[in-house]
Amino acid sequence: MGEKKKTTAVHSAQTVRKIRHFSRALHDKANKAKEEGSPVAYCMGGCAYHEILEAMGVSSVYPEHYGGVCAAYRVAEPFLIRAEADGYSNNLCGYCRNTIGFDIVRQELGQMPPDVPDGGMAAPDMMLSCSAGCDLRYKWFQAAGRFWDIPCFSFDVMQIPPFDTNLREFKPHVINYQVEQFERLIEFLEKLLGKKMDWDRLSFLVDRGNESLWTWWSAYLLRKNHPSPMPSEDHFSAIVPAVFDLASRETLSFYRELYGELQYKVDHKKGVLSEEKYRLLWAGGLPPWHTMGIINYFETFGAVFVMESSDYGPWPFFEIPPGTTNPLEILAERTWHQRVEYWDDALSGCGHSRVQRILNRIEEYDIAGLMMHMTRSCRYESLGQIHYNNLVQRYVKIPIMFMESDIVDLRDYNEAETKMRVDSFMETVDAFKRSGRRHGAA
């Protein structure tokens, strides 16, 4: 296979260009831990337990993250094909197929597949599944369990009741349930590792994780400025520290540096482009990791994706309730906040929190057009996009483009067709802008 040249985007922020090194270091850390006999866990994004694992000395491997790396280097296809040959549908999550195919090949070879990015995924000593987000997560690690005679813990992340209910009435019950899940995880780790939780260290790590998230959000608020100091192609790299390594000091340092760079650009009116003509919103869907350079194609029209509406953060500030000192309660409060951030606005607005987030960002970031990525193998991010668009158009008449591709599988991408769609979309955006219809009532 070999490490092939990436077809990734050209980043605007110098700080973000360090992410490749940051990402490689995460995999190096896990591989080194495995060599030294320290515990390694397969984990899932959105898990909310970063600080707990760090406090217990467990190194994390995120197959979703590694799937994106394999896609960026365009070495995922053999793993996808191997999983499909084993009976897994090509409609199944690309991250999942990449992981299963990778582990099948590793099992067949009796060693790490040769010439894979970052030295490959370290073999896990445990698997920590998670309910956050998509519906395949429990079955994914259950299926992967055939390759490993190791324990698997099913961790449940709070699911918020429908938005026509009184969420504040439900909140105490949901917070208590989430704390119980954290306690179960700690009990599992203590028994497996033969050591107790260091609660003082956990509290320190939770505080540092919160500071990283707050710094990340503060940096992103600067993107409201004209011209915007950072585009979406940078965002999809800048998520890596917070989503996959939140508890580390390197993550906090990264977001502090990013904030400083973006503030400097704002102060000196330095934007992504020398002339920012159109401001766009990435309104849904994970990115095509195999072809991130397509985002730069929009910039040839003077268009910049100045913000995103995705489940990969960052999230607005949240206040820790007075008197709350239990780190597990603070983690639960943070998880709650991330899932209800636009609840109040939605109640008085469109009634749908995800769509309300889009509507708010259209106004806050002065958006001229929307783009949604319909990923074939990601139901969680793709289902409902037509409905979201229809609901948005009731409140704001604004151009929208649907790009069809996948997060990992390059076979689902047609560059010529995609660029034709971009050409047509940008003509519409320009026409709307010149006609003054951009924010007209539906």
N, C-alpha and C positions, 0 to 999 in steps of 0.2 A: 504493500500500500504506500508507505512512505509519507513523510510530511510534505504535503503539497502547498504551493503558494496560496494564501487566502485570497478570496475575492471580496474583501471586506470594505467597509466605508472608510473614507478619509475623514479623520476626526478633526474638529475645530479646536477643542480645548487641549492644551498641552498636558494637563493633568490626566485627562482621560486616556491619552496615549500610553500611559503606564499600566493600563489594565491588563494588557497581554502578559506582562511580567507578573502582575498581581495574581492573575488566574493560574499561571504556570506554578507559582509558588504554593498555591493551595494544594495542587496535586502532588507537588514535590513533598510537601509536609506530610500528606497522608501516606505516600509511598515510603518515606523515611520512617514514619511511625510503625508501619507494617514490618519493615526490616528490623526495627529495634524491639518488636514484640509488644508495642503499645496498641491499645484498642482502636479499631477503625469501624465506622458505621456508615452504611448506605443511608442517606437521608433524602428528604423531599423539600422543595421550596415551599415557603409559606408555613413552615412547621412551627414557628414561634418558640422553639426550644434551644436556640443557639447558645445562650448563656449557660444553660443547664449542662450541655455537653462539654463546653469549654471548662466549666468548673469541675467536672468529673474527669477531665483529661482524655476525652474521646475525640479523635480526629474525624472530621466529616468528609464524606465523598458524596457529591450531589450528581447522580446520573443525568438529571436534566441539564445541569451545567455542562457536563462532559459531552452530552449529545449536541449542544450548541457548538462546542469546540470542534467536534468531529465534523459537523456541518460546515463550519467556517473554513476548515482545511479540506473540505470535500473528500473526506475519507469514510463517510458514514455508509455509503451505498452497500459495500460488501456485508456490513453488519445487518442492515435492513433486509437485504436479500436472504441472508442466512436465517433471520427470524421468520421471514415469510415462508421459507422452505420448511420450517418447523411447524407451520400451520397458523401463524399469526397474520391476521388480515393487514393489507397495506393501508387500510383506513384507521388502524390503531395508532395511537400517539407515537410520533416519530421518536421522541425521547425514549419511550418504553421499548420500541422495536430496536433502537440502537443499543440499549443496555442489554436486552436479552440476546441479541445477535452477538454482541461483544463477549458476553459470558459463555455463550455456546462455543465460539471460536477459542476462547481461553481454555475451556474445559477440554476441547478436542486436541489442542496443542499441548496441554499440560503446562503452559506458561503464558506469559503476557503476549498478546498478538504483537508481531514485530512492527517497528517503525510507526507506532501510534503517537498522536500528539501528547505532549506532557508526560511521557512515560506510561500512559495508560491509567486506568482506575485501580487504585489499591484494592486488593481483595478484602471484603468486609468480615468483621467478627460478629456483627449484628446488623439487622435491618430494621429501621424505624419508619414504618409507613405512616401516612398522615392523610386525614380526610379533607384538608383544605383544598378547595378548588375542584378539580375534575373527578369524575366518577370511577376512574380505573385504578385509583391509587392503592386501594386495599388488594385488589387482584394482582397488580403489577408485582409487588414484592412476594406475594404468595407464589406466583408463577416463577419468579427468580429463585425461590427457595429450593427448587430442584437441583440447583448447582451448588448449594451451600448447606452444610449441616450445621446451621447456626440459628440462634433465637431471633425471632421477629416480633417486634412490639408494635401494636396498632394504636396510634395516638390520634385522638379525636380533637379536632379544632372546632370551636364553637360555630354553630350555624344559626344565623339570626332569623327570627320569625318573620313572617310577611310584613310588608311595610304599612299595611292597614291596621296594624295592632299598636298598642301602646308599648313601645320598646322599653321605656323607662320602668314600666311595671315588671317587665321580664328580666331586666338587667341583673338584679341581685342573684337570680337563679342561674343565669348564664355564667356570670363571673364565678360563682361557687363551683359550677360544673367544670369550668376550665381549670380552676385551681386543683380540683380533684384529679384531672387528667395529668397535670404537671406532677402532682404527688405520686401518682401511679408510675409515671416514667422514672422519677427519682428512685422509687422503691425497686423498680426493675433493674436500673443501673447499679444501685448499691449491692443488690444480690448477685448480679452477674460479675461485677468487678471486685467485689469483696472489700469495698471501702465506703465510708460515709461521705455525704455531701458536706462541703465546706461552705456553710451558709454566709459567712462574712465575705468570702470570695464571690459567691453568687450575687450578693447585693452589689458589690463593686462592679461586677461585669454587667448587671442590669442597668446600673446608672450610666456606665460607659456606652452601652448599646443605645440607650435613650438619647444620650448626647450626640451620638453619631447620626441617629435619625433626625434629630432636630437640626443639626448642622446641614444635613442633606436637604431638608425642606427649605431652610433659609437660603441655600444656594439656588434652589430651583425657583424661588420667588423672584430672583433677579432676572429670570428669563422673560418676565413681562415687559421689560424695557425695550424701547426701540432705539437701535436695532437689537435683536436678541443676541445674547452672548454665547448661547449654546444650543445646538440642534438635537433632534431626536436620535440621530445616529450615535451621538455621544451618550445620550441617556441610556440606550440599550447596552452600552458597555459599563456605564457608571453604576448600574444596578448591582454589579457583581459583588462588591464588598458588603453591601447591606443585606442582600438576599442570601449570600452563601458564606459570609464570614463576619457577621454583625458584631460579635463580642470582642474582636481583636483590637489592639491599639493601632494596628496598621490601617484598619478601616476608618477610625476616627481621624487619623492623620490625613488620609486620602480626602475625606470630605472637608476638612479644614482647608486643605490646599486648594480644592476645587472652589470652595466659597471665595477664597482670596483671589483666585484667578478671575472668576466671573465678576467679582466686585470691581477689580481693576479694569476689566473690559467695559463695564457699565460706566465707570467714572470717566473713561477716555473715549466713550462712544465707539467702541470697537465691536462690530457684529460678525456674524458668521460669514456674511457676504459684504462686499464693498457697497452694494446697493440691494437692500432688502425690499423687494416689490410686493411679495405676497407672504402672509403668515398662515401656516397650515397647522392643523391638529391631527396627530395620529390618534384616531378616535376609537380604535379597537383592534384586537388581535395581536398575538406575539409576532415578532419580526421574522423575516426569512434569513436565518443565520447563514445560510449558504450563499446569499447574494445581497449582503448589506449595502454594497455599492449602489444598488438601485436608488437608494435614498438620495445619494449625491446627484442623480439624474434630475430630480426635481429642482435642484439648485441651479441647473443650467438655464432655468426659466426665471431665476431670481426669487425662487420660493424656498422658504425655510420652515421646517417643522419645528415650531417654537415650544410645543408642549405635547404631552400624551395623556390619554385617558385609558389607563391600563391598571391591572391589579398588581403591578410590580412597583408601586410607590413612585415617589415618596408620599408620605401622608402628613397632613397638617399637624401642627402642635396639638398636644393633648395635655390636660392638667391631671396630675396624680391627686386623687382625693385626699384632703387633709387627714393626717393621722395614719395614712397607709404606709407601712414600713415592711410588710412581708413581701419579699421579692417576687413570689409567685402571684400575689394579688396584683402587683404592678405589671407583671407580664400579661396577666389576664385583662387588665384595664387597657393595656396597649393593643392587645388583640381585638378587643371589643371596639375600640375607637377606629381602628383601621377598617372595620366592616360596616360602620354606621356613619362614616364621615359626612355623607350628604343626606342623611335621613331628614333632618329638620327642613332643609331646603326643598327636598322632594315633597314633603307634606304640603307645603304652600306653593309648590311649583307643578311639575309634570306628573308627580306621583311615582316616579321610577328613579331610584337612586343612581343607577349607572348612567341613565340618560341625563339626569340632572347635573351630574358631573360634567358631561359634555357641554350642556347648555351654559353652565357657569364658566367653563373655560373658553368658550366662544367669546363671551363678553370680556372676561378678565385678560385674555391674551390677544384680543383683537384679531380673531381668526377669520380668514377669507375662504377657507375650504377645508373639508374633512376627508380623511382617507381611512378606510377600514381594510385590514388584511384578513381575508377569509382563508384560514389555514385548513387544508383538507383533513389533517389528522388531529386537530385540536378542537373538539366540540365545545369545550368550556369557553374558549375565547371567541368562537365563530358563530355558534348558535345564537339567534336573536338579533344579529346585526341588521337584517332587513327591517325588523320591528323597531330597533333603536333609531334607524334612519327615518322611518315613517313618523315616529313620535317626535323626533327633533324637528322635522319639517312642519309640524303643527305650530311650532313656536318661532322658528327661524328658517327663512328660506335661504339655503346655503348649498353650494355645490358639494357633491360627495363622490368619491371614487372608491370602488371595491377592487382590491388587488387579490388575485387568486394564486395561491402558492402553498408552501408548507414551511414548517419551522426547521425541519431537518432534511426532508426528502427532496433532493434536487430534481428528481424525475417529474415532479408536479409543477415545475416552473418553466414558463416560456418567456424568454427575455424580449423577443421581438414584439409579441402580443402585449406584454406589460408596458413597454415603452410607448406603443400606440395608444394604450389607455391613458397613460400619463399625458401624452401630447393633447389628446382630446379634453381631458380633465382641465389642464392648465388653460386651454382656450376658453373653457366655460368659466373658470375662476376669473380670468381677465375680463370677460364680458360682464360678469356680475359686478366686478369692482368698478368698471367704467360706467355701468348703468346706475350705480348707487343702490342696487337691490340687495346687497350683501346681508344686511340686518333687517330687511323688511319683514313685517308680520306675515305669518302664514295665513 
